[in-house]
Amino acid sequence: MLNRPESHNKPPKVLVIVPAYNEAEGIGQVIRRLREDAPYADVLVINDGSSDATSRIARAAGANVIDLTCNLGIGGAVQTGYRYAAEHHYDYAVQIDGDGQHICAASCPPSSIPAPIW
C-alpha cells in the first residue's frame, strides 16, 4: 500500500502500471482487457522511448501515458510508474507487462488483480 486512505468511506485509488517499449501491436488489447476486468483501476502506460505508435494507441485505448524521451529500460520505466503513483496519492499500484504475454494467459487474466475491499 502506497498511501493510507484518509477515510474508510472512500474507495482506494488503484493504478496499473504498464511499461511498454515498441508494443504498438498489442498495447491496445492489453489496455482494453484491463479496463474490462479491472474497471476500478486507472491505467498508466510508461512509453519507454518507443519508435512506433505505442503512445498513440495507448491513449486511444483510454490509458494515461507518460512518454519517456529515451529508453530507460524496464527498471527506469517501472520506477517512473511507481513514482507517479506516489505523487498522485494512489493507495495501490501493480505492474502488468505491456506485451500481453502474461495478461492474455488463461492462468493470469486481469481479473486476477484483486479488487480492493472498501
TATA-V708803 format. One line per field, one symbol per residue. phi: phi as a letter, one per 30 degrees, with the letter a starting at -180 (. if undefined). burial: I if it has 24 or more other ideal C-beta (glycine too) atoms within 12 Angstrom, else O. Layout:
phi: ???
burial: ???
This chain:
phi: .dbdddbddcdddbbccbdbbhcedbdddededddddbddcdcbccddidcccedddddddjddbccddbdcieddddeedddeeddciddbbbcbddciecdddddbdeddddddcb
burial: OOOOOOOOOOOIIIIIIIIIIOIIOIIIIIIIIIIOIIOIIIIIIIIIIIOOOIIOIIOOIIIIIIIIOOOOOOOOIIOIIIOIIOOOOIIIIIIIIIIIOOIOOOOOOIOOIOOOOO
